[in-house]
Amino acid sequence: MTDSAPVGGSGGGPSGGTAGAPHGTPDHPERIGDGTRAVRAGLPEPVKHEPTLPGPVFAAHFHLPGDPTGGYAYARDENPTWTHLERAIGELEAPGAGEDVETLVFASGMAAISAVLFSQLRAGDAVVLPDDGYQVLPLVREQLTAYGIEVRTAPTGGDAQLDVLDGAKLLWIETPSNPGLDVCDVRRLAAAARARGALVAVDNTLATPLGQRPLELGADFAVASGTKMLTGHGDILLGYVACRDAELTASVRRWRKIVGAIPGPMEAWLAHRSLATLHLRADRQNANALALAEALRSRPEVTGLRYPGLPDDPSYPIASRQMRRFGCVVSFTLPTRERAERFLEALRLVDDATSFGGVRSTAERRRRWGGDNVPEGFIRFSAGAEDTADLVADVLHALDESAG
C-alpha cells in the first residue's frame, strides 16, 4: 500500500491505492503520505535556535494580568504541550480538515470514553453499546444505568447495533472489536444513526488513525486510547477525543475541566515524540500480525483464528473497504486453559502482559480477567516490531513445546 492510498479506495485496505502515486504538498495536506504526516504532525513553525518539538511545559499557572481572555491561564484547562499534541492527532485523524476538527487529550483512554458518554447523555436518554467490546464497558453500563440512562447492547458483527438504534441519543461503535476482532460497517451505521437523530462515536484504538479514520466515515467522535499503538512503547497512559462539531467539542472540554482527567505534560510530550514513528511501527506490526495469522492457519490445535487482514476472515470484506491498515492484534483459541498457559510460558520473544500495540510483542489468556465472553484458551496476541521470521518461529516453537 502507498501511504497516500485513499480510505475505501479501489481494492481497499493495505493493497489499495496505486504504487508510485504522487504525494501531496503542504498546500494539500490531505494528499501527503502517512509517513510524512506522522513525522511533521503538530510541530510549530520553526524558530531559530529553538527545538523542533518544544519541551514539556510543567507550569500549573501562567502570567495573567488583567482580564482572563485568550491564551493560557491554568493548566487544568490548557497547556502548550497538549496543544501541540492535540494538533498532531487532529492532523492524523482528519488530514486536510484544519480548524474544522478539534482534539482533546485525556489522562487515559477510559477518561476519553467517559468524557464523551457522560457529556452527551442525560437521564432518560438511550445509548447503544457493543456487547463484545472493551471489558470495562460493562462497568460503564452500570454507571450509566445508575444515572437513569437506558443502555442497549448488540454485537459488533453483522451491524447488529442497527436493530436497537431507534430512539437512541448515541451509538457507540468499537471496530475492530476488542478482543474478538469483529468489524462493522461504520459508514452504514453512521448514516442510519444520523437519519434517526443519534450521535455516533467510534473507538478507534485498535486501528489508529493510520488504519481507519472514523470522522471521514461519518462519525461525530473519534475516540481512542493513546496508551496502545498510537504511542507504542507501553510507557504512557493517554486518551483523546477528536470531533468536527464545535458545540460537541465544547461539551467534552467542559467535562474534562470538571473531572480533571488531564494528562501530565511529560506524558503528552512523550506521546507527541512517539507519533513520529507511528507509520514505521504500524507497517512492521501489521505485517507481523498478518504473517503470524497466516502461519497459525495450518496448526490443528488453533481454532477461532481471527485477523481482519486475512482474506478469508469474516471481517475482511468490510475491513478492506474502510480500513487502511488492519492492526497488530491476532486472536485465536487453544484447546484448554492449561494448553494456553503452557504456550504463553514457552514463548521467548513475547511478553505475557495485557494491553496491546507496543513494539514488543505481547500475548495473554484473556479469560483470566473474567470480563470477556471468550473460551478459557482464548489468546489475544499483539504483534510487535521484531523481525517477522523470528517472531513466527518463536510462536510455532511455543505451540510445539506446549503440546506435551
Disulfide bonds with the S-S distance in Angstrom:
none
